[in-house]
Amino acid sequence: MGMQLRKRQNEPAAAPAGSKPSAERSLPLHREVANQLISRITDGTYPVGSLLPTETELTATFQVSRHTIREAVRYLQSMGLVVRRQGRGTTVRSAQVQREFKLAIRTFSDIENHGYFTHLMVVRDQMIAADSMLAQELPCAVGDRFLHVASRRVPIDDSIPLPTAWNDTYIVERYAGIKAELGHHKGPVYSLLERVFGERISAIEQEVRAIEMDREIAKALGARAGAPALRIKRTYFGRSDKPVMFGYNTYTADRFSLNMRLEHD
């Protein structure tokens, strides 16, 4: 199964304002805001099906920056409490935290969630030339060179209800210079490629497949070799509408489900 998503322009983030020094807080400011929003959702102030106040209204209410509000809302999304739709605002979806991560394929923001709420833990990285098998899989020409990054994506803390993923990323050679920043980059890898090289990811094509985990992936995910897993292949297209990066995320089958909503065109 495949699906292409077209990207909307990124909204610039404002610098945090009015926040207390980190030493005076036990949680990041966006988490304090998120916790207050969660309380208002669970006590019915913002009932299921209603819209959260606008970003401007929340900024005024909590006396924080737009950046902090956006991070707080992203956190609520990761908990399965709200859903954001371009031009429609943020809707309260549930008053209970969803402990199983469901990836809803509607916008780039849905895909970005995983990158913002997880750390990339690089296991190895190296330049490779595509052999006939990899060339057929990606696809590309035999001999094309890529930076291959094998890594684990783990939640940033225990409160994030996301499963650990095994990730294999193949970055075309001309963008391999992002290697040095991968270990401490926050967010999805493609956003680093955009920032460093000025590229713009215009579309993402997804393919979902059931597989059996090999020994390395099973060990990394705390499963047994041969156990069922769900693998999501993402092909990232740049300005020229040619692939600039291929990514494979693998999840144990009992921890991950994929949700899509189809509407009349």
C-alpha positions in Angstrom: 0.0 0.0 0.0 1.4 3.4 -0.9 0.4 7.0 -0.1 1.8 10.4 -1.0 1.6 13.4 1.2 2.2 16.9 0.0 3.9 19.4 2.4 2.6 22.7 3.5 5.0 25.5 4.3 6.6 25.3 7.7 5.4 28.0 10.1 8.4 29.8 11.7 8.8 29.2 15.4 9.0 32.2 17.8 11.6 32.4 20.4 10.4 31.3 23.9 9.3 34.3 26.0 8.5 34.7 29.6 9.7 31.3 30.7 11.3 30.6 34.0 14.9 29.5 34.3 15.1 25.7 33.9 16.5 25.4 37.4 13.2 26.7 38.8 11.1 24.1 37.0 11.0 20.3 37.3 9.5 20.0 33.8 10.1 21.9 30.5 7.8 24.8 30.1 5.9 23.2 27.3 5.2 20.2 29.5 3.8 22.4 32.3 1.5 24.0 29.7 0.6 20.6 28.3 -0.3 19.3 31.8 -2.6 22.2 32.4 -4.3 21.6 29.1 -4.6 17.9 29.9 -6.3 18.8 33.2 -8.8 21.0 31.3 -9.5 18.2 28.8 -10.1 15.6 31.5 -12.3 17.8 33.7 -14.5 18.7 30.7 -13.5 22.3 30.2 -12.5 21.3 26.7 -14.8 18.3 26.0 -14.2 15.7 23.4 -15.2 17.0 20.0 -14.6 20.6 20.8 -11.8 22.9 19.5 -9.0 24.0 21.7 -8.6 27.8 21.9 -6.5 29.2 19.1 -2.7 29.5 19.4 -3.0 33.2 20.0 -5.5 32.7 22.8 -3.4 30.0 24.5 -0.3 32.3 24.2 -2.2 35.0 26.1 -3.7 32.6 28.6 -0.4 31.0 29.6 1.8 34.0 29.0 4.3 31.9 26.9 5.6 32.0 23.4 3.9 30.5 20.3 6.8 28.0 20.2 6.0 26.8 23.7 2.3 26.4 22.7 3.1 24.5 19.6 5.4 22.1 21.5 2.6 21.6 24.2 0.1 20.8 21.5 2.5 18.4 19.8 2.8 16.7 23.2 -1.0 16.3 23.4 -1.0 14.9 19.9 1.6 12.3 21.0 -0.7 11.3 23.8 -3.6 10.8 21.5 -5.7 13.6 23.1 -6.0 16.0 20.2 -5.7 16.2 16.4 -4.7 19.2 14.4 -6.1 19.9 10.9 -4.8 22.7 8.7 -7.4 25.5 8.6 -9.7 23.8 11.1 -7.8 24.2 14.4 -7.0 21.6 17.1 -9.8 19.2 18.0 -10.0 17.3 21.3 -10.1 13.6 20.2 -10.0 11.8 23.6 -10.0 12.5 27.3 -7.8 9.4 27.9 -4.2 8.9 27.0 -3.7 6.4 24.2 -1.0 4.0 25.3 -0.8 2.4 21.8 0.7 4.7 19.2 -1.5 5.0 16.1 0.0 6.9 13.2 -2.8 8.8 11.4 -1.7 9.6 7.9 -3.3 13.0 7.0 -0.5 15.6 7.0 3.2 16.0 7.3 2.6 17.0 11.0 1.4 13.5 11.7 4.6 12.0 10.4 6.8 14.7 12.2 5.3 13.7 15.6 7.5 10.6 15.8 10.6 12.6 15.1 9.9 15.3 17.7 9.1 12.9 20.5 11.9 10.4 20.1 15.7 10.4 20.2 17.7 9.0 17.3 20.3 6.6 18.7 22.8 5.8 16.0 24.1 2.2 16.0 26.3 2.6 12.9 26.6 4.8 9.8 28.7 4.3 6.7 28.8 5.1 3.0 27.6 2.2 0.8 27.1 1.5 -2.9 23.8 -0.1 -3.8 24.1 -3.7 -4.8 21.5 -5.3 -7.1 19.2 -6.3 -4.2 19.2 -2.8 -2.6 18.8 -1.1 -6.0 15.7 -3.1 -6.6 14.3 -2.4 -3.2 14.7 1.3 -3.0 14.7 1.6 -6.1 17.9 3.1 -7.5 20.7 2.3 -9.9 23.3 -0.3 -9.0 26.3 1.5 -7.7 24.5 4.6 -6.5 26.0 5.7 -3.2 24.2 6.4 0.1 24.9 7.3 3.7 23.3 4.3 5.4 22.3 5.0 9.0 21.1 2.2 11.2 19.6 3.4 14.5 17.0 3.1 17.2 14.2 5.6 17.7 13.4 5.8 21.4 10.9 8.0 23.3 12.4 11.1 24.8 11.0 10.1 28.3 8.8 7.5 29.9 5.7 9.6 29.6 5.7 9.4 25.8 3.5 6.5 24.7 5.5 5.7 21.6 7.1 2.3 20.9 10.8 2.0 20.1 11.5 1.6 16.3 14.4 0.2 14.4 15.3 2.6 11.6 17.4 2.1 8.4 17.9 5.4 6.5 19.5 5.7 3.1 20.5 9.3 2.3 21.7 10.1 -1.2 25.4 10.8 -1.3 25.3 14.6 -2.0 23.5 15.1 1.3 25.8 12.8 3.4 27.3 15.8 5.1 24.5 15.7 7.7 26.2 12.7 9.3 28.0 14.7 11.9 24.8 16.2 13.3 22.6 13.1 13.3 23.3 12.0 16.8 22.1 15.2 18.5 19.5 16.5 16.0 16.0 17.0 17.4 13.2 16.1 15.0 12.8 14.1 11.8 16.0 13.5 9.8 14.5 15.1 6.7 14.2 18.5 8.5 18.0 18.3 9.1 18.5 17.8 5.4 16.3 20.8 4.7 18.1 23.0 7.2 21.7 22.1 6.2 21.3 22.0 2.4 18.3 24.3 1.8 16.4 21.4 0.2 12.6 21.2 0.6 10.8 17.9 1.0 7.8 18.2 -1.3 6.2 14.8 -0.8 6.5 11.6 1.2 5.5 8.2 -0.2 4.7 5.5 2.3 4.5 1.7 1.9 3.5 -0.6 4.7 4.6 -4.2 4.9 4.4 -7.1 7.3 7.8 -8.7 7.8 9.6 -11.1 10.1 12.3 -9.5 12.2 15.9 -10.6 11.7 18.2 -11.2 14.7 19.6 -7.7 14.9 16.3 -5.9 14.7 14.7 -8.3 17.2 17.4 -7.8 19.7 17.2 -4.0 19.4 13.4 -4.1 19.9 13.4 -6.7 22.7 11.7 -9.3 20.6 12.5 -12.8 19.3 14.1 -13.3 15.9 11.4 -14.2 13.3 8.6 -12.5 15.3 6.1 -10.5 13.2 6.7 -6.8 12.7 5.3 -3.8 10.8 7.7 -2.0 8.5 7.0 1.4 7.1 9.1 2.5 4.1 9.1 6.2 3.4 10.5 7.8 0.2 11.3 11.5 0.5 11.1 13.6 -2.6 12.9 16.9 -3.0 12.2 20.0 -5.1 13.1 18.1 -8.3 10.5 15.5 -7.4 13.3 12.9 -7.2 14.1 10.8 -4.1 16.6 12.3 -1.7 16.2 9.9 1.2 14.7 6.5 1.9 13.7 5.5 5.5 12.5 2.2 6.9 10.9 2.2 10.4 10.3 -1.3 11.9 8.0 -1.8 14.9 6.9 -5.0 16.7 3.5 -6.0 15.5 1.9 -5.8 19.0 2.9 -2.3 19.7 2.0 -0.4 16.6 -1.0 0.1 14.4 -1.5 2.3 11.3 -4.7 4.5 11.0 -5.9 6.2 7.8 -8.9 8.2 7.2 -10.1 8.4 3.6 -12.5 11.2 2.4 -14.4 11.8 -0.8 -12.4 13.9 -3.3 
